[in-house]
Amino acid sequence: MKRQSALRLLGVALAFALPACATKSRGPAAGPGTDFLRPYVGQQRVLRFAGDQDRVAVKKKDRPQLPGTCDAAVQVRSAVLEKGGPRLVLETLGTAGAEKAHPRCRPIPATITLSLTGFGGDAGPIVGRLDQVLPTPEGYLRAYGIRFDRAAGSEPALAASSVNQANATDQERRLEVRLTAPPRKPFWVDPIYRDPRRAVQYEGEAEIEGVVGVDGRLYRTRVRGALDKAHVAAIQRVLPLWRFEPARTGNDLTPAHVLSPLVFRIY
């Protein structure tokens, strides 16, 4: 009996000791992960100031406004966390513009590498600085003192429409007559297309047609004019970035058709 009691006590002691040993054998805790960078991949944003440079390095001690005058719309292709901070590869989509912004750009490279250094792996300061250098359209407008805080909604079924829209219904035309303010465009992107043969260089105006919802986004967009499919695709790709102040009927927001010009560049 004494031997069995001793064995039971030994088993209990081992049961408490083994987890403790296992904990000690794990070594130091792992460093910060890259989960906070993952949501950036695939997003369309605006690279402020340095959109015409192929490599942009942002140091933690740098002042908020980087050298440069070019704001470019980009799509984040990859984001990795290195020793001093994150490194992102950005595909350029076009030049960004706003009512209070006047970017001036040299030719824009196809891709841009954006590196943040001196931040280590501290997610808070990294995200804050990254959103400052690489804001959303809403963040970009906010930097110029323009408030736009409308959450994305759903495509409207009915929209005010003028006689210029051939497919407009009588109800849509009646809505147009009642409008007290048309849609207004505080933010847009002029798209870029890169000719794979490098045989064409062009800059000119195109026109897009669409519906501005009460959320200030474009729906049912169409590029007007005779353009190649690849050119139309390059234009359509930047339209989700555009932001509008919706049309109004008195104090009510009203979906409305728009015709809007843009500058289209082929490099």
C-alpha positions in Angstrom: 0.0 0.0 0.0 2.8 2.4 0.9 4.5 1.6 -2.5 1.3 2.3 -4.4 0.8 5.6 -2.5 4.4 6.6 -3.3 3.8 5.8 -7.0 0.6 7.9 -7.0 2.4 10.9 -5.5 5.2 10.5 -8.0 2.7 10.5 -10.9 1.1 13.7 -9.5 4.4 15.4 -9.2 5.4 14.5 -12.8 2.0 15.7 -14.0 2.8 19.2 -12.6 6.5 19.1 -13.6 6.1 18.2 -17.3 4.0 21.1 -18.4 6.5 23.5 -16.6 9.4 21.9 -18.4 7.5 22.1 -21.7 6.9 25.8 -21.2 10.5 26.5 -20.5 11.7 24.6 -23.6 9.7 26.9 -25.9 12.3 29.6 -25.6 11.5 33.3 -26.1 8.2 34.5 -27.4 7.9 34.9 -31.2 8.2 38.5 -32.6 5.2 40.4 -34.0 3.5 38.9 -37.0 2.4 40.5 -40.2 -1.4 40.1 -39.6 -1.8 43.9 -39.5 -0.3 44.2 -43.0 -2.4 41.5 -44.6 -5.5 43.7 -45.1 -3.5 46.2 -47.2 -2.8 43.6 -49.9 -5.2 44.1 -52.8 -6.4 47.5 -51.6 -6.5 50.5 -53.9 -5.0 53.6 -52.2 -3.2 56.8 -52.9 0.6 57.2 -52.6 1.0 60.9 -51.6 3.8 63.1 -52.8 6.1 60.5 -54.3 4.0 58.7 -56.9 6.5 59.3 -59.7 9.4 57.6 -57.9 10.1 53.9 -58.3 11.5 53.6 -54.7 10.2 55.5 -51.7 11.8 55.2 -48.3 10.0 56.7 -45.3 12.0 57.0 -42.0 10.2 57.2 -38.6 11.9 60.6 -38.0 10.8 62.1 -41.3 8.3 64.9 -41.3 4.7 64.1 -42.4 5.0 65.6 -45.9 7.5 63.8 -48.0 9.4 65.6 -50.8 7.6 65.6 -54.1 4.4 66.8 -55.7 2.9 63.7 -57.3 -0.1 61.8 -55.9 -0.6 58.4 -57.6 -3.4 55.9 -57.2 -1.9 52.4 -56.5 -2.9 48.9 -55.8 -1.0 47.1 -53.1 0.5 43.9 -54.5 2.5 42.6 -51.5 3.4 43.7 -48.0 6.1 42.1 -45.8 7.5 43.0 -42.5 11.3 43.3 -42.4 13.7 44.2 -39.6 13.1 48.0 -39.6 9.5 48.0 -40.8 7.3 47.0 -43.7 8.1 46.9 -47.4 5.2 47.2 -49.9 5.1 46.7 -53.6 2.6 49.0 -55.3 1.2 48.8 -58.8 0.4 52.3 -60.2 -3.1 52.9 -61.7 -3.1 56.6 -62.4 -2.8 60.1 -61.0 -5.0 61.2 -58.1 -6.8 64.5 -58.0 -9.1 66.5 -55.7 -10.8 69.8 -55.5 -8.1 71.3 -53.2 -5.1 69.2 -54.5 -3.0 70.1 -57.5 -0.5 67.2 -58.0 2.2 67.6 -60.6 3.7 64.3 -61.9 6.6 63.2 -64.1 6.1 59.9 -65.9 4.8 57.3 -63.3 6.6 54.0 -63.0 4.7 50.7 -63.4 5.6 49.6 -59.8 6.8 51.4 -56.7 8.5 49.9 -53.7 7.5 51.6 -50.5 9.7 51.0 -47.4 9.2 52.2 -43.8 12.3 52.1 -41.7 13.1 52.7 -38.1 9.7 51.3 -36.9 10.8 47.8 -35.9 7.7 45.6 -35.6 5.5 48.0 -33.6 2.1 47.8 -35.4 0.6 50.9 -34.0 3.1 53.5 -35.3 3.5 51.5 -38.5 -0.2 51.6 -39.3 -0.5 55.3 -38.4 2.4 56.3 -40.7 1.4 54.0 -43.5 -2.2 55.4 -43.5 -0.7 58.8 -43.7 1.6 58.1 -46.6 -0.8 55.7 -48.3 -4.3 56.8 -47.5 -7.7 55.7 -48.7 -9.7 58.2 -50.8 -11.4 59.2 -47.6 -8.1 59.7 -45.8 -6.7 61.6 -48.8 -9.7 64.0 -48.8 -9.4 64.5 -45.0 -5.7 65.6 -45.5 -7.1 68.5 -47.5 -9.8 69.4 -45.1 -12.6 67.7 -47.0 -14.8 65.4 -44.9 -16.1 62.3 -46.6 -17.4 59.6 -44.2 -20.1 57.8 -46.2 -19.9 54.0 -45.9 -20.2 51.9 -49.0 -23.8 50.9 -49.8 -25.6 49.1 -52.5 -26.4 49.8 -56.1 -29.5 52.0 -56.5 -32.4 50.6 -58.5 -33.6 54.0 -59.6 -31.6 57.2 -60.4 -32.4 60.7 -61.6 -31.5 60.9 -65.3 -31.6 63.6 -67.9 -32.6 63.4 -71.5 -28.9 62.8 -72.4 -29.3 59.2 -71.1 -31.0 57.4 -74.0 -32.2 54.6 -71.8 -33.7 56.8 -69.0 -37.3 56.1 -68.0 -40.0 58.7 -67.5 -39.7 58.2 -63.7 -35.9 58.8 -63.8 -36.4 62.0 -65.8 -39.0 63.2 -63.3 -36.5 62.7 -60.5 -34.0 64.7 -62.5 -36.4 67.7 -62.7 -36.8 67.6 -58.9 -33.0 67.7 -58.1 -31.9 70.8 -56.2 -28.2 69.9 -56.4 -26.4 67.6 -58.9 -23.6 65.2 -57.9 -20.2 66.9 -57.2 -16.9 65.1 -57.6 -14.3 65.9 -54.8 -11.9 63.0 -55.7 -11.0 61.2 -58.9 -8.2 59.3 -60.6 -7.0 59.8 -64.2 -6.0 56.4 -65.4 -2.8 55.2 -67.1 -2.4 52.4 -69.6 1.0 51.0 -70.5 1.3 49.8 -74.0 3.1 46.5 -73.9 4.7 47.2 -77.3 5.7 50.7 -76.2 4.6 51.8 -79.6 1.9 54.3 -78.5 2.1 57.5 -76.3 -1.1 59.4 -75.9 -2.9 61.8 -73.6 -6.4 62.9 -74.2 -9.9 63.1 -72.7 -12.4 60.3 -72.3 -15.9 60.4 -70.8 -17.5 58.0 -68.4 -21.2 57.6 -67.6 -22.5 56.1 -64.4 -24.8 56.4 -61.4 -23.8 58.1 -58.2 -25.4 56.4 -55.3 -26.3 58.0 -52.0 -23.0 56.6 -50.7 -21.0 58.7 -53.2 -19.7 55.7 -55.2 -20.1 55.0 -58.9 -22.4 52.2 -60.2 -23.3 50.9 -63.7 -20.3 52.7 -65.2 -19.7 52.8 -69.0 -16.8 54.3 -70.9 -18.1 56.4 -73.8 -16.3 56.5 -77.2 -14.4 54.1 -79.4 -11.6 52.7 -77.2 -9.8 49.4 -77.2 -11.0 46.8 -74.6 -7.6 47.1 -72.8 -8.0 50.9 -72.6 -11.6 50.6 -71.3 -10.4 48.1 -68.7 -7.7 50.5 -67.4 -10.3 53.2 -67.1 -12.9 51.0 -65.4 -10.3 49.8 -62.9 -9.8 53.2 -61.3 -13.5 54.1 -61.0 -14.1 52.4 -57.7 -11.7 55.0 -56.2 -13.8 58.0 -57.3 -15.9 59.8 -54.7 -18.8 62.1 -55.2 -21.0 64.2 -53.0 -24.4 62.7 -53.9 -27.2 64.7 -55.6 -29.9 66.2 -53.5 -33.6 66.8 -53.6 -34.0 69.3 -50.9 -32.4 67.7 -47.8 -32.7 64.2 -49.2 -29.9 62.4 -51.0 -30.9 61.1 -54.4 -29.1 58.6 -56.7 -28.3 60.3 -60.0 -26.7 59.7 -63.4 -23.5 61.6 -64.2 -21.4 62.2 -67.3 -17.8 63.0 -66.2 -14.6 63.6 -68.2 -11.2 62.2 -67.3 -7.7 62.4 -68.7 -6.5 59.1 -70.1 -2.8 58.5 -70.6 -1.0 55.8 -72.6 2.7 55.4 -71.9 
